[in-house]
Amino acid sequence: MPVVSSEPTPPAPSFAGRSCLAIVLAAGEGTRMRSARPKPLHKIAGLSMLGHVLSALLKAGADRIVAVVGPDHDSLGDEAKKIAPGIDAAIQTERRGTAHAVLAAREAIAAGYDDVLIAFADTPLLRRETFIRIRKALADGESAIVVVGFEAKDPTGYGRLILKDGALEAIREHRDASEDERRLTICNAGVIGIAGRHALDLLDAVGCDNSKREYYLTDIVGLARAKKLTARALTVSEEEVLGVNDRVQLAAAEALFQTRLREEAMRAGATFIDPSSVTLAFDTVLAEDVTIEPNVVFGPGVTVGRGSLIRSFSHIEGARIGENASVGPFARLRPGATLMQDVHIGNFVEVKASTVGDGAKINHLSYIGNASIGAKTNVGAGTITCNYNGFGKFKTEIGAGVFIGSHTSLVAPVTIGDGAYIGTGSVITRDVAPDSLALARQHQIEKPGWATGFRDKNRK
């Protein structure tokens, strides 16, 4: 059987009537990360590595997913359920190799799925399309095992794919490989698909006759060939199967994923003035004709509408931005910020848990929290909503067509009616009726000559 090429993947087949179990190995301690946090919970583009792998498997049509975790790692199970609410957890109480880890999901394997996919939680760049290609190769009925491999620039330390006449004969761990085998450069990426009807028999047959006395998942290839079953290799880029074991590799994976996200966004119609300076989240949505200036950071949960402009040095997280809006420079949109169309948010403006209506402007040095602002309202420089009293948060409601003078404090809860004017420097503590002028400040006091006396006194 030939090695499957790494050409672009066609649209996903339906796999109608074909069931799929995915097993994600996440029990490793990850000591090289030097972290109290389990390795799979470290994030790439705002989502845990575990979350990336689970998401790809779900998009590839996995009907059931089992995460194999170590004891006392409840945080991994909690994270997994955020992505895949129906996920099961299996505990690997002893670390005796990858085949031993997979068999922690014995009950699920025995349930009789057509396809069994095995992946690792520390390979966050794996694409949905790769899992689909595995499933398609299993579905043709010719292969009992499909192994993902890659052409390594430096194969040292990787298991080698031993091919003969195009078929996969075995996977040899580096420490157990002969000198000739170590010269091979097609390496094992760790991702394996198994025809479900053969999975338990092959896994149970794995022994530990190797230098580490561990049960290697990779041994199932040789076992399958001994049973006259066919194994195939499917190749992907080395970047896609990058494993993350330390902070350096985590940063490398982040950089690769950011490049992927930016390219996808630009091909979908967004403009980046300086792509490499922009940080996106895994779920950032940019509509056509959005323009992103340099040094912008998107956290999770952001959508930006058609024709909007995000200016330099803005930080946006958990926000919805409508069409033809302008944000920044140096703006901060926090979770719950919703900007309707044609909104202007200027420099050093922060918006949190607030809705800003069509055509409204907040152009300078203001904080808007827990508020609603009506259409075409203008909020002057230095305005703040005083929404927190140390115990609870309160709402500020500002109507349409309101003019808020500079350096105004709006003490919530408070409502400003449509068309009202708020005088500069006011501290507003009571509701303001529509079309009214509200002033709330002390009368100006002037003491002639006071400054001269003050200076003379302090110079002595």
Secondary structure, DSSP 4 states (H G I P E B T S, - for coil): -PPBP-PPPPSPP--TT--EEEEEE-----GGG--SS-GGGSEETTEEHHHHHHHHHHHTT-SEEEEEE-TT-HHHHHHHHHH-TT-EEEE--S---HHHHHGGGHHHHHT--SEEEEEETT-TT--HHHHHHHHHHHHTSS-SEEEEEEE-SS-TTSPEEEEETTEEEEEE-GGG--HHHHT--EEEEEEEEEEHHHHHHHHHT----STT----TTHHHHHHHHTT--EEEEE--TTTT----SHHHHHHHHHHHHHHHHHHHHHTT-EESSGGG-B--TT-EE-TT-EE-SS-EE-SS-EE-TT-EE-TT-EE-S-EE-TT-EE-SS-EE-TT-EE-TT-EEEET-EEES-EE-TT-EEEES-EEESEEE-TT-EE-TT-EEE-B-SS-B--EEE-TT-EE-SS-EEESSEEE-TT-EE-TT-EE-S-B-TT-EE---PPP---TTHHHHHHHHHH-
